[in-house]
Protein backbone atom coordinates (compact mmCIF):
# COMPACT_ATOMS: atom_id res chain seq x y z
CA UNK A 1 0.00 0.00 0.00
CA UNK A 2 1.37 3.41 -1.01
CA UNK A 3 0.18 6.82 0.13
CA UNK A 4 1.80 9.83 -1.57
CA UNK A 5 0.33 13.29 -1.13
CA UNK A 6 1.19 16.93 -0.64
CA UNK A 7 -0.44 19.85 1.10
CA UNK A 8 0.25 23.51 0.27
CA UNK A 9 0.53 25.91 3.20
CA UNK A 10 -2.69 27.53 4.31
CA UNK A 11 -3.45 31.23 4.64
CA UNK A 12 -1.46 32.82 7.43
CA UNK A 13 1.45 30.39 7.14
CA UNK A 14 4.78 32.05 6.36
CA UNK A 15 5.27 29.32 3.73
CA UNK A 16 2.23 30.67 1.87
CA UNK A 17 4.45 33.48 0.57
CA UNK A 18 6.27 30.91 -1.57
CA UNK A 19 3.00 30.49 -3.46
CA UNK A 20 1.74 34.07 -3.45
CA UNK A 21 5.04 35.53 -4.70
CA UNK A 22 4.80 33.40 -7.85
CA UNK A 23 1.72 35.39 -8.83
CA UNK A 24 3.75 38.63 -8.74
CA UNK A 25 6.13 37.59 -11.54
CA UNK A 26 5.72 36.19 -15.03
CA UNK A 27 5.06 32.49 -14.28
CA UNK A 28 6.13 31.30 -17.71
CA UNK A 29 9.55 32.90 -17.21
CA UNK A 30 10.40 31.65 -13.69
CA UNK A 31 13.73 29.82 -13.94
CA UNK A 32 14.21 26.20 -12.93
CA UNK A 33 16.50 27.28 -10.10
CA UNK A 34 13.89 29.66 -8.68
CA UNK A 35 11.12 27.07 -9.04
CA UNK A 36 13.26 24.53 -7.18
CA UNK A 37 14.41 26.88 -4.41
CA UNK A 38 12.06 29.85 -3.99
CA UNK A 39 8.50 28.87 -4.83
CA UNK A 40 5.71 26.42 -4.01
CA UNK A 41 6.74 24.86 -0.70
CA UNK A 42 4.50 22.00 0.45
CA UNK A 43 4.27 19.33 3.10
CA UNK A 44 4.75 16.08 1.20
CA UNK A 45 4.30 12.60 2.59
CA UNK A 46 5.18 9.24 1.08
CA UNK A 47 4.27 6.17 3.12
CA UNK A 48 4.94 2.68 1.75
CA UNK A 49 3.57 -0.29 3.71
CA UNK A 50 3.58 1.75 6.91
CA UNK A 51 7.13 3.08 6.42
CA UNK A 52 7.40 6.87 6.28
CA UNK A 53 9.68 7.32 3.27
CA UNK A 54 9.11 11.09 3.04
CA UNK A 55 7.92 12.77 6.21
CA UNK A 56 5.09 15.26 6.08
CA UNK A 57 6.61 17.21 8.97
CA UNK A 58 8.58 19.90 7.10
CA UNK A 59 8.18 21.88 3.91
CA UNK A 60 9.93 21.17 0.64
CA UNK A 61 9.72 22.69 -2.85
CA UNK A 62 7.02 20.92 -4.86
CA UNK A 63 8.68 21.55 -8.23
CA UNK A 64 12.03 20.20 -7.03
CA UNK A 65 10.32 17.04 -5.78
CA UNK A 66 8.32 16.68 -9.01
CA UNK A 67 11.43 17.00 -11.17
CA UNK A 68 13.23 14.41 -9.05
CA UNK A 69 10.24 12.06 -9.40
CA UNK A 70 10.14 12.60 -13.18
CA UNK A 71 13.83 11.65 -13.39
CA UNK A 72 13.29 8.61 -11.15
CA UNK A 73 10.35 7.48 -13.30
CA UNK A 74 12.40 7.78 -16.48
CA UNK A 75 15.17 5.63 -15.02
CA UNK A 76 12.82 3.03 -13.52
CA UNK A 77 10.96 2.78 -16.83
CA UNK A 78 14.31 2.13 -18.55
CA UNK A 79 15.06 -0.70 -16.13
CA UNK A 80 17.61 1.31 -14.17
CA UNK A 81 17.95 2.03 -10.47
CA UNK A 82 17.25 5.58 -9.37
CA UNK A 83 17.03 7.93 -6.42
CA UNK A 84 15.07 10.88 -5.11
CA UNK A 85 17.14 13.75 -3.76
CA UNK A 86 16.14 16.83 -1.84
CA UNK A 87 17.38 20.38 -2.22
CA UNK A 88 16.88 21.26 1.43
CA UNK A 89 18.70 18.29 3.00
CA UNK A 90 21.24 15.64 2.13
CA UNK A 91 18.97 12.60 2.41
CA UNK A 92 18.72 10.40 -0.67
CA UNK A 93 15.89 7.91 -1.16
CA UNK A 94 17.29 5.04 -3.23
CA UNK A 95 15.07 3.05 -5.61
CA UNK A 96 16.62 -0.26 -6.66
CA UNK A 97 14.89 -2.63 -9.04
CA UNK A 98 14.69 -6.30 -8.13
CA UNK A 99 12.60 -8.02 -10.77
CA UNK A 100 9.04 -6.71 -10.55
CA UNK A 101 9.78 -5.00 -7.24
CA UNK A 102 11.48 -1.76 -6.27
CA UNK A 103 13.43 -1.79 -3.02
CA UNK A 104 13.33 1.61 -1.32
CA UNK A 105 16.04 2.62 1.18
CA UNK A 106 17.27 5.84 2.73
CA UNK A 107 20.73 7.30 3.15
CA UNK A 108 19.71 8.50 6.64
CA UNK A 109 17.40 5.81 8.04
CA UNK A 110 17.72 2.06 8.56
CA UNK A 111 14.40 0.98 7.08
CA UNK A 112 13.98 -0.97 3.86
CA UNK A 113 10.69 -1.52 2.05
CA UNK A 114 9.76 -3.29 -1.21
CA UNK A 115 6.89 -2.41 -3.47
CA UNK A 116 5.54 -3.55 -6.83
CA UNK A 117 7.24 -1.50 -9.56
CA UNK A 118 4.01 -0.82 -11.46
CA UNK A 119 2.24 0.35 -8.31
CA UNK A 120 5.11 2.72 -7.54
CA UNK A 121 5.21 4.04 -11.10
CA UNK A 122 1.43 4.61 -11.08
CA UNK A 123 1.66 6.39 -7.72
CA UNK A 124 4.47 8.66 -8.92
CA UNK A 125 2.55 9.47 -12.11
CA UNK A 126 -0.56 10.35 -10.12
CA UNK A 127 1.50 12.58 -7.79
CA UNK A 128 2.97 14.38 -10.83
CA UNK A 129 -0.50 14.89 -12.33
CA UNK A 130 -1.78 16.32 -9.05
CA UNK A 131 1.25 18.59 -8.72
CA UNK A 132 0.87 19.86 -12.29
CA UNK A 133 -2.86 20.54 -11.98
CA UNK A 134 -2.49 22.14 -8.56
CA UNK A 135 0.34 24.42 -9.70
CA UNK A 136 -1.31 25.45 -12.96
CA UNK A 137 -4.68 25.87 -11.25
CA UNK A 138 -3.13 28.25 -8.73
CA UNK A 139 -0.94 30.04 -11.30
CA UNK A 140 -2.30 29.34 -14.80
CA UNK A 141 0.71 30.90 -16.55
CA UNK A 142 2.87 28.04 -15.28
CA UNK A 143 1.37 25.83 -17.98
CA UNK A 144 3.65 27.73 -20.39
CA UNK A 145 6.77 27.31 -18.25
CA UNK A 146 9.17 24.78 -19.82
CA UNK A 147 10.20 23.44 -16.41
CA UNK A 148 6.60 22.68 -15.43
CA UNK A 149 5.93 21.09 -18.82
CA UNK A 150 8.53 18.42 -17.97
CA UNK A 151 5.99 16.77 -15.67
CA UNK A 152 2.84 17.76 -17.56
CA UNK A 153 0.44 14.82 -18.00
CA UNK A 154 -0.11 15.69 -21.68
URDA-V803516 format. One record per residue. PHI is phi in whole degrees, -180 to 180 (NA if undefined). PSI is psi in whole degrees, 0 to 359 (NA if undefined). OMEGA is omega in whole degrees, -180 to 180 (* if undefined). Layout:
# URDA-V803516
phi=PHI psi=PSI omega=OMEGA
phi=PHI psi=PSI omega=OMEGA
This chain:
# URDA-V803516
phi=NA psi=131 omega=-180
phi=-122 psi=134 omega=172
phi=-124 psi=121 omega=180
phi=-137 psi=117 omega=-177
phi=-148 psi=169 omega=174
phi=-142 psi=156 omega=179
phi=-137 psi=118 omega=175
phi=-68 psi=157 omega=178
phi=-68 psi=146 omega=180
phi=-84 psi=171 omega=176
phi=-57 psi=140 omega=180
phi=92 psi=342 omega=177
phi=-77 psi=139 omega=176
phi=-63 psi=336 omega=178
phi=-72 psi=343 omega=179
phi=-62 psi=331 omega=178
phi=-58 psi=330 omega=-180
phi=-67 psi=342 omega=175
phi=-93 psi=312 omega=-176
phi=-63 psi=324 omega=-179
phi=-65 psi=334 omega=179
phi=-68 psi=338 omega=179
phi=-82 psi=351 omega=-177
phi=-97 psi=0 omega=179
phi=-127 psi=174 omega=177
phi=-78 psi=106 omega=-174
phi=-59 psi=327 omega=-178
phi=-72 psi=345 omega=-177
phi=-107 psi=2 omega=180
phi=-66 psi=129 omega=-177
phi=-71 psi=160 omega=177
phi=-59 psi=317 omega=-179
phi=-61 psi=315 omega=180
phi=-66 psi=320 omega=178
phi=-63 psi=326 omega=-178
phi=-84 psi=343 omega=-175
phi=-121 psi=332 omega=-170
phi=-112 psi=338 omega=-170
phi=-124 psi=156 omega=167
phi=61 psi=53 omega=175
phi=-74 psi=141 omega=179
phi=-141 psi=163 omega=166
phi=-93 psi=120 omega=179
phi=-117 psi=145 omega=-179
phi=-138 psi=129 omega=174
phi=-125 psi=117 omega=179
phi=-121 psi=126 omega=-180
phi=-122 psi=117 omega=-179
phi=48 psi=46 omega=177
phi=83 psi=355 omega=179
phi=-94 psi=126 omega=179
phi=-81 psi=98 omega=-178
phi=-78 psi=314 omega=174
phi=-123 psi=123 omega=-177
phi=-80 psi=140 omega=177
phi=-87 psi=15 omega=-175
phi=-77 psi=316 omega=-177
phi=-107 psi=181 omega=178
phi=-103 psi=146 omega=175
phi=-144 psi=156 omega=-178
phi=-71 psi=122 omega=-178
phi=-60 psi=318 omega=-177
phi=-67 psi=319 omega=178
phi=-60 psi=315 omega=178
phi=-63 psi=315 omega=-179
phi=-62 psi=318 omega=179
phi=-66 psi=322 omega=177
phi=-65 psi=320 omega=177
phi=-65 psi=318 omega=179
phi=-59 psi=316 omega=179
phi=-64 psi=315 omega=179
phi=-61 psi=317 omega=179
phi=-62 psi=316 omega=180
phi=-60 psi=316 omega=-179
phi=-69 psi=315 omega=179
phi=-62 psi=321 omega=179
phi=-67 psi=335 omega=178
phi=-90 psi=4 omega=179
phi=85 psi=11 omega=-178
phi=-101 psi=159 omega=171
phi=-75 psi=162 omega=-178
phi=-151 psi=188 omega=179
phi=-158 psi=159 omega=174
phi=-119 psi=122 omega=179
phi=-110 psi=165 omega=-177
phi=-129 psi=134 omega=179
phi=-64 psi=320 omega=-170
phi=-87 psi=353 omega=174
phi=-153 psi=171 omega=-173
phi=-94 psi=10 omega=177
phi=-70 psi=143 omega=175
phi=-127 psi=128 omega=175
phi=-96 psi=115 omega=-177
phi=-92 psi=139 omega=179
phi=-123 psi=107 omega=-177
phi=-115 psi=126 omega=180
phi=-76 psi=136 omega=172
phi=-137 psi=90 omega=-177
phi=66 psi=235 omega=180
phi=-87 psi=3 omega=-179
phi=-108 psi=160 omega=169
phi=-122 psi=125 omega=177
phi=-93 psi=125 omega=-177
phi=-109 psi=127 omega=177
phi=-135 psi=167 omega=-179
phi=-122 psi=148 omega=175
phi=-76 psi=348 omega=-176
phi=-118 psi=347 omega=-176
phi=-127 psi=158 omega=-175
phi=-93 psi=7 omega=-179
phi=-80 psi=163 omega=177
phi=-149 psi=132 omega=-180
phi=-140 psi=144 omega=178
phi=-115 psi=146 omega=-179
phi=-146 psi=151 omega=176
phi=-60 psi=131 omega=-177
phi=-58 psi=315 omega=-179
phi=-64 psi=322 omega=178
phi=-64 psi=318 omega=179
phi=-65 psi=315 omega=179
phi=-60 psi=313 omega=179
phi=-61 psi=320 omega=180
phi=-66 psi=316 omega=178
phi=-63 psi=317 omega=179
phi=-62 psi=319 omega=178
phi=-65 psi=319 omega=177
phi=-60 psi=315 omega=-180
phi=-63 psi=319 omega=177
phi=-61 psi=313 omega=180
phi=-62 psi=317 omega=179
phi=-61 psi=313 omega=-179
phi=-60 psi=309 omega=-177
phi=-67 psi=326 omega=178
phi=-69 psi=315 omega=-180
phi=-64 psi=313 omega=-178
phi=-76 psi=338 omega=173
phi=-72 psi=322 omega=180
phi=-76 psi=319 omega=-179
phi=-133 psi=86 omega=-174
phi=-54 psi=328 omega=-180
phi=-63 psi=343 omega=178
phi=-65 psi=339 omega=179
phi=-62 psi=339 omega=179
phi=-97 psi=2 omega=-180
phi=-83 psi=126 omega=-177
phi=-62 psi=332 omega=178
phi=-69 psi=316 omega=-179
phi=-68 psi=325 omega=180
phi=-63 psi=339 omega=179
phi=-60 psi=327 omega=179
phi=-115 psi=22 omega=175
phi=-65 psi=140 omega=180
phi=-74 psi=348 omega=-180
phi=-86 psi=NA omega=*
